[in-house]
Every structure is written in C-alpha cells, then in structure tokens.
Amino acid sequence: MKQKKNPLKKVELPWEKPKPLSEDPQAVKLVQRIMESPTYKIAEEDTEFLQGDDTRGVRLELDYLKAELAMRKAGVERTIVVFGSARVRERKTAIEMLKKIQKKVEKDPGNDQLLRELRLAERRVENSSYYDDARRFGSLVALAGEGPKDNRLILMTGGGPGIMEAANRGAYDVGAQSIGLNIHLPHEQFPNPYISPELCFQFHYFGIRKLHFFQRAHALVAYPGGFGTFDELFEILTLMQTRKSPLMPVVLVGRKYWERLLDFEIFLDEGMIAPEDLEIFTIVESAEEAWEHIKQWHIDRKTTLYELYQQDGKKPKKRKKKKKEK
C-alpha cells in the first residue's frame, strides 16, 4: 500500500520568506542586519560564545566527555599509565645525531657550545636504552589478560614522542590498541604514530587530561623525564598521600637516574614527609621488573588488574563469551 503524501508540505508558511519590499522598502536590510547579529546564531555554531569566559564550564565538560565516551565504547576499564621524557630518542637516531656532532667538533675542537652538544649527544645515546625498555613494557601490558584484543586493561601515555612513543609502539608491535592523551599547545605538534587512532585524544585543559590519566589508572610507571614527568609523578603521589586517590603501584624505572636526581631520604630527614610515604612508590631497573611488581602488588591485595582474584588469591576461570542473540 502506497503511503499518502504529506499535504502540509505544499503549504507555504508565512515565515519562510522575509517581509516583502512592497510593504516596507527597508525590511530586507533590517532582517539582514538581524541575521548577521551574533545573538541570532545557534549556540552550538557560535564559536565566539562557546569560547567566552562564561561558557568555560561547558568547555570543561566537553573536554572530559569526548574522551570518556570513546573509552567506554572501546571497553576500557583499567589503564597502566606511562610517563617519561619526550626527548629520549631510539638508539639508531641517537647514534646518527652523535656522529653529526662529532664531525662538527673535529672541525672546531675548541668550540665550547659544540663540546656541550657533544656531551648531550653522548648522553642521548646512553639514554636510548630507556626507549627500548619502555617499548618492551608496552608489549608486556598489551599481552596481558586475554591478549591484544582485550581492552579491559590498556596502556595509556601522554601521546607524544620519546618514552611515550616507545610505550605506545610496544603495544602496536603486538597488535594491541593503546591510548594517547595529547594536549593542545601554542605551537604545532603531532601525536606519535603508534597510538590507536580511535583512542588518540587532544585536550585543551591540562586538568581534564590529568583527570583521565588517573581516573582508570591501576598503575603508574615513570621513566626518566623532565618537568612534565615530575608534575604528573608528584601529583599522583600527593593524591595518594592525602588519601584523595586510592593506592596503586607507582614504579620509577631507571635506578641510576632517579637516585641521582632525587634523594627522597632528605624529605624524611627534614621532616617533610612521614616514613610510610616512602612506601607508596618503588624504584626498579627494567620493564620486566616493573611489570612483575605491578602484577604482584595487585595479587597481594586481591585487587583487579586484568583478572579478578578470589578471596583465596586463586585465579578464576576464564570468562565465557556471551552468545550473540539471533
């Protein structure tokens, strides 16, 4: 049976055309002026309105919600967060950079600036081992649970180069998805190429980005880094120290770097922290040691990582996959 056409579509409505010139010669100009006014724009299309001070709360909510909904859709329940320097290079690149500086120094051996660059290039080659280590760590996390396709536990980084790239790359190596939380900066930047496209986000607000770092985190792993790494590390240590966030394993990788840079005992000797505050993090030497510590931490507390542990600490049987409804 054929559907009847809607007779109302043939009826012209009085507001579909502006007031005719025959009634008022100024009508078209007046209407045009109204339609060009910012107040006449639909709110969601009015960028000036959306970017104003009074709508900051709305922007904060949107900054949070966009990533939140995408992670829910992907089945992300828990994350292992990796921080570290964006300046760490993979070994072959670091060696190439060193060779270029060495050639310049050979031509001008008394140049203090070149000698400084040479020392930094040599350190860059040595520190490239952290890139390899973070890459291995990314693979270890990605292979946990029921394998690379199991997104209940997933690796998360800040989305940039260096250590972040290495960790995402490790997950990519074994065919797993991983998350990158980039931040909009005043200058041009690019995400590292190994993040899953559907789980790569760009935030405007640092605060919202940090919220997502910690919201699902079941461990935080910090490789050698600079101000950004320290900011994120001490934020989570403070949140746990003040009981604002539940405890989780916090692992610093690279004993030589961390013990040279930070003498945590001074905090204790000066009475700035309590003795038990030194127990909320640990320092290890490698990706394998970090991953074993994280797993054992959750087993000892019978908390959820990639498997649910019963009260006796035994692993449960594998989940049965739900049958698809016909």
N, C-alpha and C positions, 0 to 999 in steps of 0.2 A: 504493500500500500504506500503510495507516494505521500510524503509529508507536505502539508499545506504551507505555502509561503507566508512569511510574517507580513501582514498587511500594514503594520506600523512603519516598516522600512520605507514605504512610499511617501509617508507624511513628512513634510519639511517642517522642522521645528524652528520657532522664532529666533532662537539664539545662535543658529548655525551661520548666520550672516550678520555683519555689522549694521548699525543703523544707516539707512540709505542717505546719500548726499541730498536727495530731494527734500528730505525732512530737516537736515542740518548740514550745511556745507563743511562745517568744522568737525563733524562726527568721526570721520576716518582718522584724522590726525590725533584727535583726542583718545580714541581707542588704541591707536598705535603707541601713544605715549604711556598708556596704562600697561599694555602688554610688555613693554620694554622695562618696566619698573622691576627691581629685584624682588619686591614683595609679591609679585604676581607669579614668580617661578615656583614650580612644585618643589617642596622642601628637599626631597632626595636628589634633585638635579641642581640645586643651588649650592655650588661649592663654596661661595663666599660665606653663606650662612653656616654650612657644615664645618667650616674651618675657623669659625669665630670662637672667642673665649667662652661664651655661654653654652656652646654645644660640645665642650671638651668631654663632658661625662658620656655623651653619646659615642664620641670617637673612641674613648677608652673601652667602652663596652664592645664596639665593633672590632677593635684591635684584638680583644680577647676572644670574641665569639667565632670569628672566621676560622682561626686555627683550631679551636676547641671542637667545632662541629666536624671539621675534616679528620681530626684524630679519632673522634668517636666512630665516624664512618669507616675508618680503616681498622677498627677493632683494637686500638692501642689502649692498654690498661696500665702498663708499668713501663718506666723508662730507666735506662742506665745513661747518665749524662756524663759526657767527656768534655773537659775544658783543657786549654793549652794554647801556647803561642801560635799566632798566625804567621810568624816569621821563620818558623822551622821549615827547612826545605828537605825534599827527598835527596838521598845521597848523590845520585848522578848529577843533579842540578847544583848541589853544593860544591862538588868537585870542579865542575865547569867554571863556577864563579871564582873559586880559589885560583885556578890556572890563569884566568884573565888578570887577576890582581898580581899574581906572581910575575907575569910578563911586564906589567907596569913598573913594579918595584925593581926589576932587573935594569930597566932603563933609567930609573931615578931612585937609587937606593937610599938617598938622604932625605927623601920626602916624608915628613912626619905623618901627614894625612894618609899617604899610601901605606905606611907601616901600620897605622891604626886599622885601616881597612883590611890589611893582610891578617892581622891578629883576629879580627872579627870573622873573616872568611875561614880561617882555620878552626875557630870555634863552631862555625856553622857546619862544617864537615863532621866534627865530633858530635854535635847535637842532632845530626840527621838520624842517628840511631833511635832517637825518640819517635821520629816519623815512622820508622819500621815497626817499632814496638806498638805504637798506637794503632797502626794498621792491623797488626795481629790481634790486638784487643778487640777491634771492631768485628773481626771474624769470629772470635770466641763468643761474643754476645749474640751475634746473628745466628749462630748454630745452636743456641740454647733452646730449651723447650722442645717443640715438635719439629724444629728445623726452620729453614729460612722463610717459609711461608707463614710461620706462626708470629703474628704481630702483637700478641698479648704482652710480650716483653720485647722492647725495641730500643735500639741505640739512638741517642739524641746528642747533637752538637750545636755550636753556635753558627754553623753553616758556612764558615769562612775557610781560608786556606790553612796551610801548616798542619798542626796537630788535628784540628777539626776535619780537614780534608782527609787525613790519614785514617781516622776512625771511620768516617763515612765510607771511605774506599775499601776498608776491610770488610764491611757489611756487603758492599757492592760486589766484592770479589767472590763471595759465596752465594750470590743471587738473592740476597735479603734486602728488604726495604730499610731505610733509616731516615731520621728526621733532621732537618736543619732549620734553626731559628735565626734568620738574618735580621739585621736592624738597619733601618733607613738612616743614612748618614749624609752630611752636606756634600760629599764628593761621590763620584761614581764608584760603584763596587759590583762585584759579581759573586754569586754563590759558587761553592766548589762543585765540580761536575758529577760527584758521586752520590749526591742526595737524591732520594726518590722524588721526582717532580711533584707528585700529588701530596708530598709531605714536606715541601720546602716553603717556608713562610717568611714574609718580610713584615717586621713590626715598625711602628712609628715610635712607640713608647718603650723605653728600657724597662720600666716597671712591669708592664704586661709580659714582655719577653721573659723576664726573670720568674714571673708567676708560673709561666708554662714550663720553665726549666725545673722548678721544684714541685709542681703540682702532682705529677705522676712518678717522680723520681724514687727509685728504690736503691740507688747507689750513685755516688758522685766520684768521678775519677779525674784528678787534676794532674796533668803533665806540666813540665816546666813552662812558665809563661810570664807575662808582664802584668801591667796594671789591671787589664780586664780579667785575667785569671785570678788575681788576688782579690779583686772586687767580688767575684762570684763565690770564690772559696770562703772568704771570711763572712760573707753574707749568710751562707748556709750553716757555718759553724756557730754564728751568733744566734740564728733562728733555733738551732738545736740546744745551745747553751741556755737560752732563755725559755725553753720549752714551748716555743711558738710553733715548732715543727716537730713531728715525731723523729726519733733517731733513725739513722740509716748509715750504712757503711760509707765513710769518706776516705778515699785512698789517694795518697800522693805518690806518684811514680817518679823514680829518679832520686835515690837517696842522696847522692853526692850534691845535686843541685839544691834540694830542699834543706838539707842540714847545713850547707854553706850559707844559704840565703837567710834562713830563719832559725834562730836559736830560741825555741819555744820555752826552754827552761828559764830564760830570762823573765818571761811573763810570770812564771811561777815564783822565781826568786824575789821579784819585785812586788809580789802580792797582787798582781793584776788579774790573775785567773786562779781558779781552785784546782787542786791536784787532779780531780776527776775530769776536768775539762780536757786534759791531755789524752784521755781515753776515747774521745769521740772521733778520732781520726787515726790513721796508721800510715806509715811510710814503707813502701816496697820498692823493689828493683825492676820488676818486669811485668808485662801484660799477663803472663800466666800466673804469677804470684798475686797480682791484683784480682784476677777473676776467681781464683781459688779462695781468697779472703772474702770476697763478696758472697760467694755461694755458702761458705761455711758460716758466715755471720747470720744469714737467713735460716740455715739449717739449725743452728744452735738456738735460735729464738722461735723456731717453728713458724716463721712468717712466710708470706707469699713472695716468691721470686718468679720463677717460670713453672713451678709445680707447687701444689698445695700439700703441706705436710700435716699428717695427722698428729694427734696429741703424743703418740709414742715415737714420733720422729720418722716413721716409715713413709716411704713414697706411696701414694695411692695408685690405683690402676689408671691406665691412660683413659682419657675421656672418650666416650663413644660419640662418633659423629652423628648429628641429627639427620634423619632421613628427610629428604626433600618431599614436601607434600605434592601430591599429584594434582 
